Amino acid sequence: MGAVSLAWARARLGHGDAVAELRQSVAAFIDQGNKLWVPIYHVLLAEFEAEEGSLEAALIRTDHALAMVQQTGEHRFDALLHRVRGEILLKRQPTHPAPAEEAFLTAIAIAQQQKTRTFELQAALALARLYRSINHGADALAVLAPALQGFSPSPELREIADAQALVKTLTS
């Protein structure tokens, strides 16, 4: 688990071959027979694959992670998995946002059910950005404002400032 975390941190910081290192670390972790934490590792890797433009690979990896969750019963990251899947779907087909919208709505519903407010805010922000991009500002505000309630700005969670800025833009 430590090797995967280190590889992820290096990849996040943009170190050379860190994404390849992350792929190898995840594969080694799985080869050891591990299943716990594998879905989250797959989705973290899928985010990098999507950033690199490997959208199909990222989508396959995310779908695999969702299937693993059903197998393992490890549901604590379901909202994150669905949000990332939505972001990948939106990148893949920006002119057809309905599948991404559905993934974001699923992520929000799961986060609300699990009372994971940070995951709810992240998914609501993604959905609000989608709505704003298709000129549905009222819908964007309706989904984002309630998810933002109770959060104070924090350097650890940049989505709070992003959400506050978007709400301000939408209400101006």
Rosetta silent file (secondary structure, phi, psi, omega in degrees, C-alpha in Angstrom):
SEQUENCE: MGAVSLAWARARLGHGDAVAELRQSVAAFIDQGNKLWVPIYHVLLAEFEAEEGSLEAALIRTDHALAMVQQTGEHRFDALLHRVRGEILLKRQPTHPAPAEEAFLTAIAIAQQQKTRTFELQAALALARLYRSINHGADALAVLAPALQGFSPSPELREIADAQALVKTLTS
SCORE:     score description
SCORE:     0.000 S_00000001
   1 L     0.000  -37.160 -179.544    0.000    0.000    0.000 S_00000001
   2 H   -63.882  -39.003  179.908    2.882    2.364    0.792 S_00000001
   3 H   -65.252  -37.593  179.166    4.439    1.940   -2.657 S_00000001
   4 H   -67.091  -45.107 -179.647    1.135    2.832   -4.315 S_00000001
   5 H   -61.769  -42.479  178.425    0.700    5.922   -2.141 S_00000001
   6 H   -64.767  -43.521  179.077    4.238    7.082   -2.853 S_00000001
   7 H   -63.816  -39.341  177.879    3.812    6.515   -6.598 S_00000001
   8 H   -62.802  -45.233 -179.737    0.515    8.428   -6.537 S_00000001
   9 H   -61.429  -42.584  178.712    2.131   11.364   -4.728 S_00000001
  10 H   -63.908  -40.416  179.045    4.999   11.426   -7.226 S_00000001
  11 H   -66.057  -40.462 -180.000    2.522   11.306  -10.126 S_00000001
  12 H   -63.392  -33.333  179.400    0.453   14.122   -8.594 S_00000001
  13 L   -83.888   -4.295  175.638    3.601   16.229   -8.360 S_00000001
  14 L    82.282   24.144  179.379    4.394   15.494  -12.019 S_00000001
  15 L   -72.440  119.039  173.735    7.577   13.496  -11.540 S_00000001
  16 L    13.880 -104.005 -175.650    8.756   11.954  -14.818 S_00000001
  17 L   -92.736   27.330 -174.192    7.660    8.337  -15.094 S_00000001
  18 H   -65.599  -32.039  178.761    5.542    8.438  -11.943 S_00000001
  19 H   -67.566  -41.166  175.799    2.316    7.430  -13.722 S_00000001
  20 H   -63.457  -39.929  177.039    4.064    4.330  -15.088 S_00000001
  21 H   -62.171  -40.328  178.250    5.408    3.714  -11.586 S_00000001
  22 H   -64.089  -43.037  176.938    1.863    4.029  -10.230 S_00000001
  23 H   -57.739  -45.832 -179.344    0.593    1.488  -12.796 S_00000001
  24 H   -65.125  -40.583 -179.242    3.344   -0.928  -11.749 S_00000001
  25 H   -66.073  -41.464  178.209    2.681   -0.376   -8.041 S_00000001
  26 H   -64.956  -44.330  179.113   -1.060   -0.993   -8.452 S_00000001
  27 H   -60.938  -42.676  179.334   -0.376   -4.124  -10.524 S_00000001
  28 H   -64.839  -40.009  178.761    2.074   -5.408   -7.894 S_00000001
  29 H   -61.354  -43.120  178.911   -0.438   -4.698   -5.124 S_00000001
  30 H   -68.255  -42.550 -179.999   -3.093   -6.692   -6.993 S_00000001
  31 H   -60.352  -24.092  177.911   -0.630   -9.501   -7.806 S_00000001
  32 L   -77.454   -1.204  178.727   -0.072   -9.915   -4.058 S_00000001
  33 L    92.703    6.772 -179.621   -3.731  -10.937   -3.834 S_00000001
  34 L   -74.036  143.173  172.629   -5.025   -7.679   -2.407 S_00000001
  35 L  -125.887  -33.255  177.817   -8.569   -6.554   -3.132 S_00000001
  36 L   -65.764  135.984 -178.716   -9.157   -4.004   -0.393 S_00000001
  37 L    78.378  -13.745 -177.787   -8.250   -0.486   -1.571 S_00000001
  38 H   -60.356  -41.955  178.969   -7.885   -1.674   -5.179 S_00000001
  39 H   -58.147  -41.925 -179.764  -10.989    0.205   -6.421 S_00000001
  40 H   -68.002  -36.385  177.723   -9.663    3.535   -5.119 S_00000001
  41 H   -65.409  -39.102  177.555   -6.251    2.843   -6.627 S_00000001
  42 H   -62.666  -42.699 -177.570   -7.891    2.097   -9.960 S_00000001
  43 H   -71.393  -34.344  175.813   -9.830    5.351   -9.921 S_00000001
  44 H   -64.264  -40.983  177.001   -6.766    7.388   -8.947 S_00000001
  45 H   -67.470  -38.269  178.186   -4.905    5.823  -11.849 S_00000001
  46 H   -60.657  -36.357  177.424   -7.895    6.435  -14.135 S_00000001
  47 H   -60.778  -42.791  178.299   -7.698   10.151  -13.348 S_00000001
  48 H   -67.107  -40.755  178.698   -4.107   10.241  -14.592 S_00000001
  49 H   -61.518  -40.061  178.139   -4.995    8.201  -17.674 S_00000001
  50 H   -65.806  -40.163  177.666   -7.767   10.672  -18.478 S_00000001
  51 H   -61.954  -34.433  179.313   -5.364   13.599  -18.026 S_00000001
  52 L   -78.005   -8.540 -179.006   -3.007   11.886  -20.499 S_00000001
  53 L    94.872    3.516  178.224   -5.874   11.551  -22.983 S_00000001
  54 L   -87.789   66.732 -172.075   -6.341    7.794  -22.579 S_00000001
  55 H   -67.026  -39.443  179.354  -10.073    8.222  -22.009 S_00000001
  56 H   -65.048  -43.971  178.275  -11.131    4.725  -23.035 S_00000001
  57 H   -62.672  -40.819  179.287   -8.537    3.122  -20.765 S_00000001
  58 H   -64.529  -41.598  179.526   -9.584    5.431  -17.927 S_00000001
  59 H   -66.816  -42.207  177.517  -13.252    4.575  -18.421 S_00000001
  60 H   -61.277  -43.570 -179.392  -12.531    0.847  -18.526 S_00000001
  61 H   -63.848  -40.796  179.715  -10.454    1.147  -15.349 S_00000001
  62 H   -66.941  -43.130  177.597  -13.226    3.082  -13.587 S_00000001
  63 H   -63.124  -37.368  176.820  -15.878    0.571  -14.641 S_00000001
  64 H   -63.999  -41.053  178.569  -13.604   -2.212  -13.402 S_00000001
  65 H   -62.555  -42.433  178.586  -13.277   -0.420  -10.056 S_00000001
  66 H   -63.819  -37.943  177.294  -17.064   -0.143   -9.783 S_00000001
  67 H   -66.381  -39.196  178.730  -17.396   -3.868  -10.529 S_00000001
  68 H   -63.343  -36.876  179.102  -14.783   -4.665   -7.868 S_00000001
  69 H   -59.462  -40.997  178.157  -16.757   -2.659   -5.315 S_00000001
  70 H   -64.573  -35.191 -178.754  -19.713   -4.944   -5.904 S_00000001
  71 H   -73.625  -42.623 -174.246  -17.433   -7.935   -5.438 S_00000001
  72 H   -91.168  -22.984 -175.658  -15.651   -6.730   -2.299 S_00000001
  73 L    78.847    9.630 -179.667  -18.422   -4.729   -0.644 S_00000001
  74 L   -85.582   87.754 -171.201  -15.974   -1.852   -0.119 S_00000001
  75 L   -98.461    5.832 -173.626  -18.410    1.001   -0.781 S_00000001
  76 L   -66.877  -19.217 -179.439  -16.735    3.897    1.011 S_00000001
  77 L  -111.599   15.665 -177.531  -15.455    5.444   -2.231 S_00000001
  78 H   -55.720  -43.764 -179.091  -18.522    4.852   -4.431 S_00000001
  79 H   -62.132  -42.407  177.462  -19.316    8.563   -4.708 S_00000001
  80 H   -62.174  -44.345 -179.694  -15.749    9.313   -5.776 S_00000001
  81 H   -59.479  -44.751 -179.046  -15.818    6.488   -8.327 S_00000001
  82 H   -69.153  -37.290  178.329  -19.022    7.777   -9.910 S_00000001
  83 H   -64.241  -47.229 -179.871  -17.805   11.396   -9.961 S_00000001
  84 H   -62.541  -40.539  176.984  -14.549   10.470  -11.669 S_00000001
  85 H   -59.021  -43.115  177.817  -16.466    8.278  -14.113 S_00000001
  86 H   -61.303  -41.842  179.252  -18.665   11.282  -14.903 S_00000001
  87 H   -63.831  -39.329  178.453  -15.652   13.508  -15.501 S_00000001
  88 H   -67.026  -44.550  178.874  -14.173   10.936  -17.878 S_00000001
  89 H   -60.045  -39.786 -179.757  -17.477   10.539  -19.713 S_00000001
  90 H   -67.815  -38.551  176.295  -17.735   14.311  -20.098 S_00000001
  91 H   -65.894  -37.690 -177.773  -14.200   14.552  -21.489 S_00000001
  92 H   -70.366  -40.149 -178.531  -14.938   11.703  -23.878 S_00000001
  93 L  -135.697   74.878 -176.877  -18.215   13.155  -25.174 S_00000001
  94 L   -64.492  -23.172  179.880  -18.503   16.834  -24.237 S_00000001
  95 L   -87.769   -3.455  178.054  -21.392   17.361  -26.657 S_00000001
  96 L  -128.720   77.669 -171.949  -23.388   14.513  -25.070 S_00000001
  97 L   -81.223   -4.830 -175.070  -23.386   15.324  -21.329 S_00000001
  98 H   -57.710  -45.361  178.356  -26.321   13.124  -20.234 S_00000001
  99 H   -62.433  -36.758  177.829  -24.187   10.104  -19.155 S_00000001
 100 H   -67.549  -42.947  177.941  -21.880   12.390  -17.176 S_00000001
 101 H   -57.616  -44.859  179.127  -24.852   14.120  -15.572 S_00000001
 102 H   -61.014  -42.181  178.631  -26.243   10.735  -14.525 S_00000001
 103 H   -64.371  -42.127  178.934  -22.883    9.742  -13.000 S_00000001
 104 H   -64.688  -42.846  178.327  -22.654   13.033  -11.078 S_00000001
 105 H   -62.521  -39.258  176.877  -26.227   12.676   -9.793 S_00000001
 106 H   -63.362  -43.858  179.132  -25.432    9.124   -8.674 S_00000001
 107 H   -60.475  -43.506  179.544  -22.306   10.365   -6.904 S_00000001
 108 H   -63.446  -45.870 -179.073  -24.288   13.077   -5.102 S_00000001
 109 H   -61.046  -43.282  179.523  -27.005   10.624   -4.035 S_00000001
 110 H   -65.218  -44.674 -179.956  -24.449    8.148   -2.696 S_00000001
 111 H   -61.894  -40.033  177.807  -22.529   10.863   -0.862 S_00000001
 112 H   -65.335  -42.108  179.119  -25.723   12.132    0.737 S_00000001
 113 H   -63.155  -41.557 -178.100  -26.702    8.612    1.775 S_00000001
 114 H   -85.235   -6.568 -178.523  -23.241    7.950    3.230 S_00000001
 115 L    59.598   41.531  175.994  -23.041   11.463    4.706 S_00000001
 116 L  -102.631   86.625 -171.082  -19.701   12.088    3.010 S_00000001
 117 H   -61.435  -37.129  179.674  -20.004   15.833    2.606 S_00000001
 118 H   -64.461  -44.851  177.413  -16.674   16.331    0.850 S_00000001
 119 H   -64.025  -35.918  177.412  -17.554   13.791   -1.824 S_00000001
 120 H   -63.955  -45.694  179.598  -20.972   15.436   -2.138 S_00000001
 121 H   -61.541  -44.316 -179.297  -19.394   18.862   -2.627 S_00000001
 122 H   -62.082  -42.892  179.500  -16.953   17.552   -5.224 S_00000001
 123 H   -69.611  -40.237  178.250  -19.721   15.836   -7.204 S_00000001
 124 H   -63.976  -38.743  177.908  -22.042   18.848   -6.898 S_00000001
 125 H   -64.056  -43.529  178.108  -19.250   21.111   -8.145 S_00000001
 126 H   -61.830  -43.989  179.736  -18.666   18.840  -11.143 S_00000001
 127 H   -67.652  -40.177  178.785  -22.394   18.786  -11.926 S_00000001
 128 H   -62.783  -40.103  176.662  -22.725   22.558  -11.439 S_00000001
 129 H   -63.427  -40.918  176.936  -19.869   23.129  -13.884 S_00000001
 130 H   -61.151  -49.638 -179.577  -21.596   20.864  -16.391 S_00000001
 131 H   -60.036  -41.594  179.226  -24.899   22.730  -15.942 S_00000001
 132 H   -63.506  -37.701 -178.230  -23.186   26.086  -16.294 S_00000001
 133 H   -67.192  -21.590  178.307  -21.476   24.948  -19.498 S_00000001
 134 L  -108.816   22.399  175.100  -24.874   24.195  -21.041 S_00000001
 135 L    61.879   39.864  173.335  -26.388   27.469  -19.805 S_00000001
 136 L  -114.831   60.482 -176.577  -28.414   26.000  -16.948 S_00000001
 137 H   -59.066  -37.803  179.661  -27.167   28.426  -14.308 S_00000001
 138 H   -64.459  -40.848  177.264  -30.239   28.049  -12.097 S_00000001
 139 H   -65.536  -39.221  179.069  -29.761   24.280  -12.002 S_00000001
 140 H   -60.757  -46.178  179.710  -26.066   24.763  -11.246 S_00000001
 141 H   -65.666  -39.603 -178.489  -26.880   27.027   -8.313 S_00000001
 142 H   -63.971  -32.837 -179.544  -29.623   24.683   -7.072 S_00000001
 143 H   -86.882  -33.154 -173.093  -27.241   21.743   -6.870 S_00000001
 144 H   -85.270  -42.819 -175.449  -24.151   23.578   -5.622 S_00000001
 145 H   -56.455  -47.976  179.659  -25.450   25.987   -2.960 S_00000001
 146 H   -65.877  -34.832 -179.954  -26.856   23.301   -0.627 S_00000001
 147 H   -68.181  -26.805 -177.625  -23.747   21.127   -0.997 S_00000001
 148 H   -82.923  -21.572 -176.523  -21.556   24.098   -0.051 S_00000001
 149 L   -55.990  133.841  176.741  -23.449   24.982    3.135 S_00000001
 150 L    90.523  -10.386  177.996  -21.404   24.578    6.288 S_00000001
 151 L   -89.217  140.036  172.850  -18.021   24.531    4.556 S_00000001
 152 L  -110.936  151.103  179.099  -15.409   27.152    5.368 S_00000001
 153 L   -54.136  140.840 -178.799  -12.491   27.912    3.063 S_00000001
 154 L  -149.205  132.382  177.814   -9.618   25.511    3.540 S_00000001
 155 L   -66.078  -20.243 -179.818   -6.306   25.195    1.726 S_00000001
 156 L   -76.684  -19.961 -176.997   -6.632   21.409    1.990 S_00000001
 157 L  -133.186   85.973 -176.137   -9.826   21.350   -0.093 S_00000001
 158 H   -62.316  -20.813  179.765   -9.593   23.769   -3.008 S_00000001
 159 H   -61.791  -25.475  177.578  -13.065   22.725   -4.173 S_00000001
 160 H   -63.520  -50.962  179.168  -14.545   24.891   -1.406 S_00000001
 161 H   -64.125  -39.347  178.097  -13.047   28.060   -2.894 S_00000001
 162 H   -62.194  -43.317 -179.957  -13.935   26.882   -6.412 S_00000001
 163 H   -67.054  -41.881  178.301  -17.537   26.249   -5.359 S_00000001
 164 H   -62.102  -41.638  178.869  -17.789   29.597   -3.571 S_00000001
 165 H   -64.757  -40.129  179.704  -16.448   31.378   -6.655 S_00000001
 166 H   -68.079  -41.394  177.051  -18.921   29.577   -8.903 S_00000001
 167 H   -60.845  -43.369  179.561  -21.842   30.390   -6.596 S_00000001
 168 H   -61.172  -44.402  178.406  -20.759   34.037   -6.599 S_00000001
 169 H   -62.187  -42.629 -177.331  -20.604   34.035  -10.410 S_00000001
 170 H   -70.058  -26.063 -179.001  -24.001   32.360  -10.674 S_00000001
 171 H   -95.833   -2.536 -179.034  -25.655   34.857   -8.319 S_00000001
 172 L   -83.008    0.000    0.000  -24.126   37.964   -9.930 S_00000001
